[in-house]
Amino acid sequence: MLIDIQNLVKDYQMDSVDVAALRGINLQVQKNEFVAIMGPSGSGKSTLMNILGCLDNPTSGVYRFNNTDVTGLNDDELSDIRNKHIGFIFQSFNLLKRMSALENVELPLMYAGIDKAKRMAMSKQALEKVGLADRMKHRPSELSGGQRQRVAIARALVNNPGMILADEPTGALDTTSSMEIMDVFKQLHTEGNTIIVITHEREIAACCKRIILIRDGLITSDTPNLN
Amino acid sequence: MQQIRDNITKAILSLIDHKFRSFLTILGIIFGTASVIAMISIGEGTKKQAIAKYQDLGVSNIIIRDKDMTDAELQTVRMKFSKGLSVEDAKVISDVVPGVVSVSPQSEMKMEAKVGDRSAKASVIGVTPNIVSILNYRTAKGDFLTTDQYDRQLKVCVLGASIARELFSYDEPVGKSVKVEDQWFEVIGVMQPKALFTETVGELASRDLNNDIYIPLSTFNKRIPKVNPFTSDVKQLTVKLGNSEQLLPAAVVVRSLLNRRHFNNDDFSIIVPYELMKQEEKETRIYNLLLLSIAAISLVVGGIGIMNIMLASVLERTQEIGIRRAVGGKKKHIMSQFVTEAVVLSVAGGIIGVILGVTLSLVISWTTAVQTTITLYSILMAFSFSVIVGITFGYLPAKQAANLRPIESIRHE
């Protein structure tokens, strides 16, 4: 089991009032699943994604990732997990502006302590995989939205993380680019990756194999997508 | 190692991306480093000049001067049995005072020297041949006075560098004759140029040694008539000791010895150049320390400049920090990235500052009367201090960057 969440609660303090973002989530995800998490804004789906991605700690509950309880890990250990096992994709791409596509993709490898030559080779391979072999030297500002998101995907999968977490990956893209990105995800899924997509768009969720609905910090439905 | 090299490359690229801002950031460090180097160079130069001055007088010498007195004073002193400084005094000091290597008596008089239709005012100095070893005198051409010439009271002379030039222009002086007042002297040598000493040392009035004409003391006493019959035979005794530790005890002995021989007339003064040098060194040290602390303060101000800009840079790059953290960058990675930038900045500032400081010192040397001496230690000190300042003031912004929470910073626009 890749993800095993038991009774997960996350409270935020806002103006000295506790706001419950997650109110007892139970969720299991197996390896090589393709999951969509849907919900209106404020439902807690982004909070869930932060915790799934080891960017944030829950207030209470258990989160086992790869059979390891990550709730008790310190900052360095969480960084290691993000680095080696999780690939992030964000709505706003979050590429480093002053770096080329290739350098952006190299970033996780740099923190993994891999040497320059190997980094280059792995990054090139990842960019080829997302169809950007001819754009490696370009800076993000010289790329279209769809291309930028593909650079971000290359960065997410360059370390062979096993799990890709995508937070509204098509939120800033037009329909054609969105479908292209989803095609890349489908491809990655058939290659054995676990993919979790957070979205509020039905068309995007429709591409996934399992759809989870969240409302007011609770999972209200969890159904396989048979299409 | 790989990590460090990557960091440095990244830091340089990032700073080049903001050339103007980076330059403004390190301006303080540049001026701080440059002023530290310039201050130390001026200090060292002044010290060296002072030391050169005392070295001309000999750091293991005691100088005894006959006091300048009015005719009336002189008469009083003679009535009280003192003959003033004499060649006998020299002999007694040489025989009695422990540690004395040699003693050279000398007489002096300002006189008019002539060659053809050229003439110049010169200090005619009657010396004993051993003055050469006492004061490190060297001739540029010909030879200095010999014992033989001294014993035979010959009318020979050695010219100082400037007086030789004035009297002979570019002609060869050795072998020619100079007329001093109404006496002819054969030139047997020309001295090497001496450092000018333009300040009074103790009770020793400043004198341009390059304007001296040296003749044997024996000849001086025989040929040059005294203006006042009461004038002492000898104007100065230069006493050379084996080493500088013997100076003070020897000076005490010399004083009591001469007091006895001069019947406590207090008609001479004793100058110990080494002691004066030590004292001046002490004074300049305080002055240098003051200059240096001003320069150091400017470096610290430069460091605060770095900190300000780095803090602004952390704020501006919050999202970048968030992204780096999300893909697995640890706190220490972020920390070292920002510290490296601060270090690269301050190293660059240090290097430019060193170049500027050295240039400044040279320009000061060329364009003003102030002598500067650039020392390696000043360069190393200024440079390492600027780097330390960079690290110190880069630490706080780096710490702040590392402690940003990844989820918040990644959404920061």
Interface residues (C-beta under 8 A of the other chain):
Chain A: N50 G53 L55 D56 D75 D76 S79 D80 R82 N83 K84 F88 F90 N94 L95 L96 R98 L107 P108 M110 Y111 A112 G113 D115 K116 R155 N159
Chain B: Q2 Q3 D6 L13 S14 D17 Q319 E320 G322 I323 R324 R325 A326 V327 G328 G329 K330 K331 K332 H333 P406 I407 I410
